[in-house]
Amino acid sequence: MANRNPRKRMPVNGSSRTFPKPSLTVDVVLWSTQKGKLGLWLIQRKTDPFRKHWALPGGFVDAYEPLQKAAARELAEETGLKKMESAFVELGAFGDPGRDPRGWTVSVVFMAWAEAGQLKLKAGDDASKVKWYPINKLPKLAFDHAKIIDRAQASLSDQLHRLLFNSPHWPKRFRWSKLKAVYSHFHLNAADVKALKARWIKEGLLVKTRSKSGKKRFELKAPKP
């Protein structure tokens, strides 16, 4: 049957000129713990829309720019945090009508992990400030970033190993208590955490090692193919 909807007509010779095109952006949910609390880094917007509101680091993708490269560039420009391109785990795309007052905008969102104690972030580009906030005390957020963070938090426990393994800001060797403290934020009881540790060791995701001084430590390993 012929397609009678001209907006859904297939493009000719691979051209998409008959279809409306959204603007494309990237945003980054940058997780970390600080003083025993789980939280994330936000920037305060310098310009409209949502001037002076807090938001996730991010911005518009340049023409033909790979998405992860765009996310790393925006994160570096707005927070000073560099060399993060390989650290990202994709969360998903957000494009509901009205999410951006400038027009139809679709954002591809990535998550990453960077320990707060190892960071010295400095606002730049479109950001006037950069600040870490605990997840239970977030300020009023721009765009649909509250919705994005809700989804990111829901998926965090499933993606935690990948985030920590990919992060250049998670220590190569660490005490089990450090990882245990991170998992304490997911309301796991002691038996669940112990079972998780055993499963990670059995699957080769967590291996026992020692520090240079001979103290017991652990390392994260990549999942087996």
Order of alpha helices (4+ residues) and beta strands (2+ residues): beta-beta-beta-beta-alpha-beta-beta-beta-alpha-alpha-alpha-beta-beta
